[in-house]
Amino acid sequence: MQRRPRRNRKSQAIRNMVEETRLSVKDFIFPMFLIDGINQKIEVASMPGIYRYSLDLMLKEIEECVNLGIMAFDIFPAYPESKKDKFATESYQSDTFYLKAIHKIKTTFPEIVVMTDVAMDPYSSDGHDGLVENGKILNDETLEILGKMSLAQAQAGADILGPSDMMDGRVGFIRNVLDENGYTDVSIMSYTAKYASAFYGPFRDALDSAPKSGDKKTYQMDSANYHEAMIEADLDTEEGADFLMVKPALAYLDVIRLLKDNSNLPIAAYNVSGEYAMIKASAERGWLDGERAMLESLLSIKRAGANVILSYFAKEFALLNKG
């Protein structure tokens, strides 16, 4: 045999030399959960090692992460039912704890990237990403609310807005609102191919944001569909998105590759709560090596074509690779 591929696998040093895909702490955005109050750190039961933080403790956690090299954070707010209403009006009140926290985080750590979530569900008494009327999600009426929310987040200091609602036309609507108000430098990371997935359960536990009735299948994508992702990608690109995101990641690696091969925009992938919880639960039971499974799954997302990975494993990965 003249060709023996195993020669390039015979030692760790050689394997390191020829590896085709490399993960870096620079690839990650760390999603974090914010709650109102002081000195609050509450573990998410379905996400071992992940917590809901009050702002004072979140600032300390962000500092630890920055020291590990993590420089981007996606902050999600958990609101009590008493603050929710049909129109998500709390989302754009200047004195609401989420917006004040975004401002404090950005002014405390001006060098980091602060990403925010644009959708109604954390603030909606209906638990949906859009305005509900007679059981139907209203698209165009929702855009007005998302525009107010986006402007308020930009004013608070957000670097990147993440419209996760999947309403038609929302990227262009938000881009126009931002530009008309002078926020031309605020980026949009569109949740371009966001699927109606079973893997979001732990996230909804963390934010208490599950729909009160019905499901999200009239606006989130059907898991069976592949080419439809390009329709969404083309629209988001035309409307001014700066990044295209696929969510979830592991069950949609083919979609990540599809967008990577057909777009010049950076591709992000969200390694979602259920994907995190599966590995953690299996590792706790001794069914698999949690560290190896984490690294293999993250590597697969990068190999599929993601430039940016949103993952609850970000700090754990950084700790493994410090120094």
C-alpha positions as MATLAB code, in Angstrom:
seq = 'MQRRPRRNRKSQAIRNMVEETRLSVKDFIFPMFLIDGINQKIEVASMPGIYRYSLDLMLKEIEECVNLGIMAFDIFPAYPESKKDKFATESYQSDTFYLKAIHKIKTTFPEIVVMTDVAMDPYSSDGHDGLVENGKILNDETLEILGKMSLAQAQAGADILGPSDMMDGRVGFIRNVLDENGYTDVSIMSYTAKYASAFYGPFRDALDSAPKSGDKKTYQMDSANYHEAMIEADLDTEEGADFLMVKPALAYLDVIRLLKDNSNLPIAAYNVSGEYAMIKASAERGWLDGERAMLESLLSIKRAGANVILSYFAKEFALLNKG';
ca = [
       0.000    0.000    0.000;
       1.416    3.340   -1.074;
      -1.210    5.380    0.766;
      -1.795    4.870    4.446;
      -3.966    7.581    5.983;
      -3.171    6.240    9.442;
       0.313    7.759    9.195;
      -1.302   11.139    9.836;
      -3.003    9.775   12.953;
      -0.064    8.035   14.607;
       0.584   10.612   17.361;
      -1.222   13.453   19.057;
       1.355   15.916   17.728;
       0.712   14.869   14.133;
      -3.049   14.792   14.665;
      -2.807   18.358   15.953;
      -0.853   19.416   12.871;
      -3.372   18.075   10.362;
      -6.689   18.720   12.124;
      -9.042   20.505    9.756;
     -11.365   22.177   12.244;
     -10.293   24.077   15.326;
     -12.427   25.517   18.079;
     -11.442   28.723   19.811;
     -12.938   30.621   22.710;
     -13.274   33.440   20.176;
     -15.993   31.434   18.409;
     -18.464   31.662   21.285;
     -21.303   33.803   22.518;
     -22.348   32.848   26.050;
     -26.133   33.006   26.651;
     -27.012   34.140   30.176;
     -30.268   34.506   32.120;
     -31.028   37.692   34.044;
     -33.518   38.145   36.882;
     -34.480   41.174   38.911;
     -33.208   41.597   42.458;
     -29.943   41.524   44.388;
     -27.645   38.627   45.290;
     -29.738   36.113   43.368;
     -28.207   33.018   41.779;
     -30.735   30.295   41.000;
     -29.786   27.144   39.133;
     -31.998   26.131   36.202;
     -33.128   22.654   37.246;
     -33.107   21.269   33.706;
     -29.722   22.856   32.861;
     -27.121   21.738   35.436;
     -24.438   24.383   35.916;
     -26.508   27.185   34.368;
     -28.015   29.883   36.582;
     -30.369   32.814   36.571;
     -28.451   35.797   37.951;
     -29.382   39.145   39.381;
     -27.345   41.950   37.847;
     -24.792   42.245   40.669;
     -23.827   38.586   40.403;
     -24.063   38.557   36.618;
     -21.421   41.285   36.494;
     -19.104   39.061   38.544;
     -19.817   36.089   36.276;
     -19.123   38.155   33.176;
     -15.829   39.305   34.681;
     -14.815   35.672   35.247;
     -15.725   34.840   31.667;
     -13.822   37.814   30.250;
     -10.744   36.661   32.154;
     -11.154   33.313   30.364;
     -11.319   35.020   26.982;
     -15.091   35.032   26.401;
     -15.952   38.424   24.924;
     -19.571   38.073   23.773;
     -22.718   37.521   25.829;
     -26.379   37.112   24.914;
     -28.546   38.278   27.814;
     -32.079   36.903   28.241;
     -34.465   38.353   30.856;
     -36.826   36.348   33.049;
     -39.847   38.428   34.026;
     -42.529   37.612   36.605;
     -46.093   37.179   35.381;
     -47.017   40.448   37.103;
     -44.897   42.352   34.548;
     -46.370   40.635   31.486;
     -49.251   41.773   29.317;
     -50.749   41.110   25.908;
     -48.668   43.832   24.213;
     -45.294   43.216   25.945;
     -45.215   46.854   26.998;
     -42.640   46.194   29.716;
     -40.066   45.404   27.013;
     -39.537   49.034   26.029;
     -40.002   50.836   29.354;
     -36.777   52.745   30.018;
     -36.808   51.846   33.722;
     -37.295   48.115   33.265;
     -34.583   45.999   34.875;
     -33.455   44.365   31.627;
     -32.646   47.617   29.848;
     -30.964   49.077   32.922;
     -28.877   45.908   33.188;
     -27.811   46.081   29.535;
     -26.633   49.646   30.107;
     -24.748   48.711   33.283;
     -23.085   45.673   31.696;
     -21.968   47.624   28.644;
     -20.622   50.571   30.628;
     -18.825   48.239   33.074;
     -17.289   46.157   30.285;
     -17.176   48.427   27.214;
     -14.856   46.020   25.418;
     -17.318   43.117   25.313;
     -20.104   42.405   22.840;
     -23.567   42.575   24.387;
     -26.308   40.831   22.444;
     -29.993   41.083   23.272;
     -33.124   39.097   22.471;
     -35.896   40.693   20.412;
     -39.167   38.799   20.834;
     -42.363   39.241   22.785;
     -42.419   35.957   24.692;
     -40.449   37.012   27.820;
     -42.895   39.894   28.307;
     -46.104   38.443   26.871;
     -48.959   37.158   29.020;
     -49.702   34.798   26.113;
     -46.154   33.409   25.998;
     -45.878   33.840   22.245;
     -43.283   35.672   20.158;
     -45.983   37.764   18.521;
     -49.236   39.521   19.296;
     -52.094   37.051   19.768;
     -55.665   37.731   18.680;
     -58.337   35.021   18.681;
     -55.642   32.367   18.753;
     -53.809   33.791   15.728;
     -50.333   35.355   15.775;
     -50.543   38.752   14.090;
     -47.472   39.453   11.983;
     -47.511   43.116   10.965;
     -48.930   44.376   14.259;
     -46.110   42.547   16.062;
     -43.487   44.425   14.033;
     -44.482   47.716   15.672;
     -43.843   46.241   19.111;
     -40.541   44.690   18.029;
     -39.463   48.050   16.633;
     -40.042   49.763   19.982;
     -38.248   46.953   21.795;
     -35.275   47.110   19.414;
     -34.888   50.858   19.717;
     -34.989   50.653   23.518;
     -32.290   47.960   23.531;
     -30.093   49.972   21.183;
     -30.505   53.024   23.397;
     -29.472   50.896   26.395;
     -26.187   50.035   24.673;
     -26.697   46.687   22.930;
     -24.125   45.886   20.244;
     -26.129   43.143   18.501;
     -29.875   42.614   18.429;
     -31.166   39.069   17.998;
     -34.691   38.987   16.531;
     -35.833   35.507   17.548;
     -39.526   35.939   16.774;
     -39.658   34.677   13.156;
     -42.181   37.277   12.024;
     -42.022   38.028    8.294;
     -40.258   41.296    7.503;
     -38.968   41.983   10.984;
     -35.296   42.362   10.052;
     -36.045   45.134    7.559;
     -38.487   46.803    9.942;
     -35.962   46.789   12.800;
     -33.142   47.957   10.518;
     -35.234   50.941    9.429;
     -36.133   51.853   13.015;
     -32.488   51.677   14.090;
     -31.208   53.675   11.122;
     -33.888   56.359   11.375;
     -32.900   56.929   14.997;
     -29.151   57.065   14.393;
     -28.239   53.520   15.484;
     -26.632   52.544   12.214;
     -23.775   50.735   14.003;
     -26.052   48.349   15.930;
     -25.902   44.915   14.304;
     -28.689   42.412   13.676;
     -28.063   38.706   14.157;
     -31.218   37.293   12.683;
     -32.645   34.000   13.864;
     -32.946   33.079   10.203;
     -33.741   29.363   10.300;
     -35.368   28.900   13.690;
     -37.193   25.604   13.821;
     -40.228   24.595   15.873;
     -38.126   22.275   17.985;
     -38.507   19.978   20.964;
     -35.059   21.069   22.160;
     -36.169   24.402   23.678;
     -37.791   23.000   26.813;
     -35.106   23.851   29.399;
     -34.816   27.421   28.044;
     -38.529   27.937   28.559;
     -38.100   26.623   32.104;
     -35.368   29.200   32.681;
     -37.514   32.109   31.509;
     -40.992   30.785   32.358;
     -41.888   31.721   28.786;
     -43.753   28.715   27.386;
     -46.877   29.526   25.341;
     -50.046   29.616   27.429;
     -51.951   27.985   24.582;
     -51.204   26.501   21.182;
     -47.704   26.188   19.774;
     -45.261   28.174   17.623;
     -45.590   26.192   14.403;
     -47.250   28.995   12.426;
     -44.106   31.121   12.673;
     -41.158   28.853   13.510;
     -39.981   26.572   10.704;
     -41.081   22.988   10.129;
     -38.342   20.521   11.094;
     -38.907   18.638    7.826;
     -37.899   21.622    5.672;
     -34.429   22.278    4.308;
     -34.623   24.511    1.220;
     -37.065   26.839    2.968;
     -34.120   28.017    5.060;
     -32.707   29.712    1.956;
     -35.935   31.664    1.476;
     -35.523   33.037    4.998;
     -31.795   33.632    4.465;
     -32.331   35.547    1.228;
     -34.995   37.744    2.827;
     -32.929   38.470    5.944;
     -29.918   39.354    3.816;
     -31.943   41.699    1.627;
     -33.448   43.328    4.703;
     -30.069   44.125    6.260;
     -29.086   41.297    8.594;
     -25.403   41.217    9.596;
     -25.384   37.545   10.686;
     -27.628   34.580    9.847;
     -28.424   32.104   12.606;
     -29.580   28.485   12.600;
     -31.380   27.246   15.712;
     -31.092   24.534   17.022;
     -27.625   23.478   15.925;
     -27.029   19.744   16.307;
     -30.218   18.512   14.645;
     -29.727   21.029   11.803;
     -26.058   20.720   10.868;
     -27.121   20.283    7.245;
     -28.899   23.644    7.357;
     -25.813   25.330    8.802;
     -23.827   23.967    5.853;
     -26.537   25.068    3.410;
     -26.368   28.672    4.620;
     -22.567   28.601    4.799;
     -22.311   27.450    1.183;
     -24.828   29.980   -0.117;
     -24.175   33.170    1.841;
     -21.270   35.532    2.337;
     -22.606   36.624    5.728;
     -21.202   35.116    8.943;
     -23.232   32.088   10.028;
     -24.168   31.619   13.675;
     -25.592   28.473   15.259;
     -27.403   28.204   18.587;
     -26.413   25.102   20.566;
     -29.684   25.213   22.471;
     -30.732   24.318   25.999;
     -32.034   20.844   25.184;
     -28.802   19.926   23.426;
     -26.881   21.078   26.490;
     -29.222   19.260   28.890;
     -28.983   15.941   27.026;
     -25.224   15.804   27.420;
     -25.295   16.973   31.029;
     -27.987   14.479   32.040;
     -26.221   11.585   30.311;
     -22.888   12.522   31.876;
     -24.446   12.723   35.348;
     -25.697    9.159   34.909;
     -22.349    7.950   33.660;
     -23.781    7.042   30.264;
     -21.156    9.004   28.362;
     -18.049   11.117   28.886;
     -19.545   14.584   29.208;
     -16.377   16.489   28.381;
     -15.663   14.496   25.238;
     -19.309   14.682   24.133;
     -19.306   18.453   24.642;
     -16.158   18.929   22.571;
     -17.326   16.583   19.823;
     -20.710   18.276   19.502;
     -19.221   21.784   19.464;
     -16.644   20.699   16.905;
     -19.411   19.310   14.681;
     -21.162   22.683   14.702;
     -17.960   24.461   13.709;
     -17.180   21.815   11.070;
     -20.646   22.239    9.574;
     -19.791   25.886    8.876;
     -20.711   28.031   11.864;
     -18.519   31.091   12.370;
     -20.204   31.867   15.688;
     -21.579   29.409   18.254;
     -24.032   30.415   20.955;
     -23.602   27.768   23.626;
     -24.155   27.212   27.333;
     -20.909   25.241   27.195;
     -18.908   28.403   26.431;
     -17.476   28.890   29.922;
     -16.822   25.185   30.407;
     -14.965   25.106   27.098;
     -12.975   28.199   28.060;
     -11.988   26.663   31.404;
     -10.685   23.576   29.617;
      -8.608   25.692   27.261;
      -7.273   28.425   29.540;
      -3.583   29.063   29.185;
];
